[in-house]
């Protein structure tokens, strides 16, 4: 049985950053890249497992959804969910980013 945790950090290879992963996911999403294709690109580009690639995409996009609420209490924990935190901050600073990815939320 899997152990449940609220730690959504993803180990990255040396020299790679959370900001780079979030950039990659958001840019690919804006270009219309499918989720499956983005996951495969994350595996290739960042050396993530398929499971971690799916989580990275989910958390990167999830942070934008939380930013769309306009409620600062929805800010993810930077230590436990760094990809969601990074994308939340980007969406908070640039609401047009939310609107371009999720037009109904923007």
Secondary structure, DSSP 8 states (H G I E B T S, - for coil): -----S-------TT--HHHHHHHHHHHHHTT--HHHHHHHHHHHH---HHHHHHHHHHHHHHHHHHHT--GGG---TTT-HHHHHHHHHHHH-HHHHHHH-TTT-
